[in-house]
Amino acid sequence: MSETEKTPSSSAAKSAALLPEPVFTEGPWVLLPHRAWPTEMWASPWKLPRYRRGAMMLAGLLLLGTGAALLIGEIAPWADMLHARLMLAMATFGLPPPAVMCVWGALQIALLIGIFILAPVVIVWWERKISAHIQSRFGPMRTGGFHGWLQTAADGLKLLLKENITPQHADSWVHRLAPAVALVPALVAFAPVSFGQELSAADIDIGTLYIFAMTGVSVLGIMMAGWASANKYSLLGGLRSAAQLVSYELPRTFAVVPVLMFAGSLNLSQIVAAQQGYWGEGYGFALLPRWFIFYPVVGQLSFIIFLIASIAETNRTPFDIPEAESELVSGFHTEYSGIKFSLFFMAEYGAMLLSCLLMASFFLGGGSAPLPFLRFIPSWAWFLSKAVVLVFCFLWFRWTFPRMRVDRLMDFCWKFLLPWSFANIAFAGLYLLL
Amino acid sequence: MNDSNYFKTIWTASVNTLKGLYVTWRYLFKPAITVQYPEEKLAPYPAFRGTLLFDAKTCIACGLCAKACPSECITLESRKDGAGKRVPKPEWYALDLGKCNYCGLCEEACPTKPRSVWHSLDYEVAFSERSEMLRCWKSDTPFLGEIWDPKAKKLKKPKTHLQVQSVPARRMP
């Protein structure tokens, strides 16, 4: 009404005064004021009931997560009991120890595969929400009732039911194999990740090396997909990804070398164990946890290099040259549909989760609490929450930065990240000497 | 990256990167501007011209609205008493919402106070059949009118396909 009242014409003001405010009585919907949309709403968002509801919901989710972690921490001894019972039962059946190990290993593998399959479903949903809110949208809101939480599951089901198309001129065997070759290394690389104290499927001594070797193999799947699709854009995408992934593997690996030097081991659980404790504990107060990211200069430098190289390794924006939608029509997986496409998708998100888990265990102290009085929360909960924060950073970066040009991408890797990672190793050597 | 200002380039690049991240971070916590349509609705401005409504009690059957209408969507007939003389009351009044172009001229032409025909704030005018576009009023019909069902050969209330937000919202006295 204020616009009309300001007009000099008295008749307009009179008629505006005669116009009644709209009255809405019917219907179960919420009525939003038109004139406040969206500038006044952004000026004072707390007046908006749905904004208050959303904030309360986020706080509730956080509390619920903490509560669930504590609860599972209480229940966790039951798993040990179950393990003991299982061992006992199998011993009474007279099974040999290797068979017992096989059964136990199968259980662990089932758990890991469950994480691997469920994590992308959750992360994709989360990514869609984050991207939507960065762009002042809601994202999926309908499927599953609560903020579209089943949207990704529904999409996955749709992908399973879709027709599996192989192009006529495609190299059909390579085309069929490529998704598996991309997916399996990402899955297998989860084995040595230590999810908390004594929580790793395979506690092997060369864990770090093994993970880097396995993630290196997934380049092959992308190359195979690009080659077998019989499509020049896919081939370009595959070649670009080969160049990019092989290049960025170097700074990524070299960024971990200082961590390995400080920890003196390639075993992930030992690297985590080396980050326990706090600085200033000898003086009676805990200043900072002994995480590698808090080692002055060296820790931050290697963390940033590892973060950037990880984003590039997982083919995400701003380094998603291999699957650039606007240039290459999504690159190597243009010719893939249905379940094959979803396998590529799962491999990408699995690799992303893996690099977040790695960053959490290399630089953020794995399952150690940031402050001593927070030790009551179980270690795996700390580990997973750190990984979740890092996943958020991945999503955040993706929806902030535009894509880099190919030559600048390579320049950035070879002329900037790699020299600095070498310098970083030298700094770490100086630390160890002093 | 020139050799001369290598560290300066790194510094500005980092600062600009952080600035960009801050922008998206800020927008992440702003409320979304999406209107979740069936559950949330934006209120139209008071001068919005929505579906036409009609009040048979105040109408004097002068026919000015029908003359003013550029798309000829209004038809009416005045009532007659026992002697065959016309009474200033409508016998029936019909509006073809399929022809209506929402210009508001009928509302301006209406001489009664309050107006007998006026635009409501309802913007959810959707039809599944052509026959539903024709609204009919008699002396005791509510503002919204009724529609002629050609199969059942009778008038019925338009409620399944039309959600009315407010009836007398914008009725100028």
Boltz contact constraints between the chains, C-beta under 6 A:
constraints:
  - contact:
      token1: [A, 19]
      token2: [B, 46]
      max_distance: 6.0
  - contact:
      token1: [A, 22]
      token2: [B, 43]
      max_distance: 6.0
  - contact:
      token1: [A, 22]
      token2: [B, 121]
      max_distance: 6.0
  - contact:
      token1: [A, 22]
      token2: [B, 169]
      max_distance: 6.0
  - contact:
      token1: [A, 23]
      token2: [B, 166]
      max_distance: 6.0
  - contact:
      token1: [A, 23]
      token2: [B, 169]
      max_distance: 6.0
  - contact:
      token1: [A, 24]
      token2: [B, 165]
      max_distance: 6.0
  - contact:
      token1: [A, 24]
      token2: [B, 166]
      max_distance: 6.0
  - contact:
      token1: [A, 29]
      token2: [B, 39]
      max_distance: 6.0
  - contact:
      token1: [A, 29]
      token2: [B, 41]
      max_distance: 6.0
  - contact:
      token1: [A, 30]
      token2: [B, 40]
      max_distance: 6.0
  - contact:
      token1: [A, 31]
      token2: [B, 41]
      max_distance: 6.0
  - contact:
      token1: [A, 31]
      token2: [B, 43]
      max_distance: 6.0
  - contact:
      token1: [A, 32]
      token2: [B, 40]
      max_distance: 6.0
  - contact:
      token1: [A, 32]
      token2: [B, 42]
      max_distance: 6.0
  - contact:
      token1: [A, 33]
      token2: [B, 43]
      max_distance: 6.0
  - contact:
      token1: [A, 34]
      token2: [B, 42]
      max_distance: 6.0
  - contact:
      token1: [A, 34]
      token2: [B, 43]
      max_distance: 6.0
  - contact:
      token1: [A, 38]
      token2: [B, 33]
      max_distance: 6.0
  - contact:
      token1: [A, 42]
      token2: [B, 30]
      max_distance: 6.0
  - contact:
      token1: [A, 45]
      token2: [B, 31]
      max_distance: 6.0
  - contact:
      token1: [A, 48]
      token2: [B, 31]
      max_distance: 6.0
  - contact:
      token1: [A, 51]
      token2: [B, 31]
      max_distance: 6.0
  - contact:
      token1: [A, 133]
      token2: [B, 28]
      max_distance: 6.0
  - contact:
      token1: [A, 134]
      token2: [B, 24]
      max_distance: 6.0
  - contact:
      token1: [A, 134]
      token2: [B, 27]
      max_distance: 6.0
  - contact:
      token1: [A, 134]
      token2: [B, 28]
      max_distance: 6.0
  - contact:
      token1: [A, 136]
      token2: [B, 32]
      max_distance: 6.0
  - contact:
      token1: [A, 136]
      token2: [B, 33]
      max_distance: 6.0
  - contact:
      token1: [A, 137]
      token2: [B, 32]
      max_distance: 6.0
  - contact:
      token1: [A, 137]
      token2: [B, 34]
      max_distance: 6.0
  - contact:
      token1: [A, 138]
      token2: [B, 32]
      max_distance: 6.0
  - contact:
      token1: [A, 138]
      token2: [B, 34]
      max_distance: 6.0
  - contact:
      token1: [A, 400]
      token2: [B, 20]
      max_distance: 6.0
  - contact:
      token1: [A, 400]
      token2: [B, 21]
      max_distance: 6.0
  - contact:
      token1: [A, 400]
      token2: [B, 24]
      max_distance: 6.0
